[in-house]
Amino acid sequence: MSNVHYLVVKEKNKKTITYFEYNKLNGFNMTSKKKNIKLKDAINVNKMIIINPSFVEKLINKNINNKIRKLIDILANIYNDGDDEDPAGTMMIALNEVERFKRQMINKYEEYMTREQIKLLEKKIAILEQQVTMQAYYINERKEAQIGMNNESHKAR
């Protein structure tokens, strides 16, 4: 009995239970983030498979946008803390974060995304990479200007 899986489908006028072979369903797998939730008089769900393509697309877009916002927050924190002794190191961390995000999104969602969505994601990632490199150049120019001013002040009597 433990190998039997059920899918409850509710339509307008029909209230029936439809049986599917669980292992042969193709869709977007979702698992709960909180594993040990036990509620009385409730059904505990550990895993869901989303089959509806439009719903899958909306979920993926929402997840990607949330992760982009988190990445932008991380980059903003790196920029704010980038006044330390090693600006190149902090920028390399930022570039590594962008590259890691890119690989995670492509590996995780590529099979569910259309070509247009992949192109849009690549454009967003390219913009983030461009901003990080621009920030690196800005910090390097600012450091060089400070070093130049310090050298001029030491030479003058």
C-alpha positions, 0 to 999 in steps of 0.5 A: 500500500505504501507504493500507491500514490494518489492525485486528487483532482477537483473540477467544476462539477466532478469530484473524483479521484484520479490515479496516476503513476507517480514515477512517470509524471513529468513536471517541476518538483517542489519540496517543502523547506521546513521538513518536520511540520506535523499538524493535527488533522492535516495532510503533510506534504513533503513533495509536489510535482507541478504539471501545469506549464503556465503555473511552472513558468510563473513559479520559476519566474518568481523564484528567479526574481527573488534570487536576483533581488537577494543577489543584488542585496548581497552585491550592495553589501559587498559594495558598501563594505568594499572600502577595505584594503583589498577592493579587488578581492571583494569584487572577485567575490561579487563576480563569483557570486554572480557566476554561481547564481548563473550556474544555479539558475541554468542548472536548476530551471533550464529544462522548464524555461523557454528560450526567451526566458533563458535569454532574458535571464542571461541579459540580467546576469550580463547586466549584473556582471557589467555593474560589478566590473564597473564598480571594480574600475571605479574603486581602483580609480578612486584608490589610485587617485588617493595614492596619487594625492598622498604621493604629491603631499609627501613630495611638497615641502 
